[in-house]
Amino acid sequence: MLVDVNQSRTSYRPDGGKLSPPLSPDSSVNFESETLVGFIKHPERFPIQFRRLRFWERAKIETSKTSNIGLTFCSTEYQKPGSIIEVTIPTRKETHLFLGKTVMVKESDDYFEIGIWLLNQEDTPRLRIIEQICHIELYLNDKRYKEGPFLSKEKITEEWIGKFASSFPVN
């Protein structure tokens, strides 16, 4: 059976309509994939969309030197290793696009952990920044949920940087 590969997919998995409680602001955060070193783990609670490129779309891709960093995320659908995937990560003001090659698929009970290696070295610093923004946004939401909606975004961002930025993967 053929699958429509144009359809966007997301790693967001709602738990039967229930809200998942926020993480404790003091809990440790694991940014790296437990499976592979050099891969940034995208937070499961932050939206991500992706699609597998068709062969004629792959032919148009111009790649630079392969990057030294990858991204892992959760998917409800299996992705074939070797596939070229276009990943879209929305932030508050814009949407960020990355191209990667599927190099790892790890099956769990109800989802797959997909690991992609970025195709363009120029995307490496941008991915690191975007992933830090994702983690900071979730941290901000968790703090506001627990401590009130009037917390300063700047102070919370500085707090996150002070606690977690040094442990964020470099490569």
Secondary structure, 3 states (H helix, E strand, C coil): CCCCCCCCEECCCCECCECCCCCCCCCCCCCECCCCCCEEECCCCCCCEEEECCHHHHHCCCCCCCCCCEEEEEECCCCCCCCEEEEEEECCCCEEEEEEEEEEEEECCCCEEEEEEECCCCHHHHHHHHHHHHHHHHHHHHHHHHHCCCCCHHHHHHHHHHHHHHHCCCC
